[in-house]
Amino acid sequence: VVVTIPAVATGNTFKIVNGGDDGAQLISVSPNSVDKIKGPDYAGTDNKDWQNTKATARAGDYIVIQYESADGFIVVEKVGTWAQEA
């Protein structure tokens, strides 16, 4: 499942929740092609998804991203195994 988020805008915050069965869904959070999603230990790269890896995914895993700057979003909260696309 790919969740495409809109271009950055002041005040935007999104919470994406994995509603699939344990180990059944790969969830990708995809920013606009000129935006990035920064996170813990990740500076962010334009047009790179954050993914809830299928093998370790659990129902209820989630990620919360919010507006940081005109460059993109930042991860402010997450539950489960989420990684930035290589």
Secondary structure, DSSP 8 states (H G I E B T S, - for coil): -EEE-----TT-EEEEE--S-TTT--EEEE--TT-EEEBTTB---TT--EEE-GGG--TT-EEEEEEEETTEEEEEEEES-EEE--
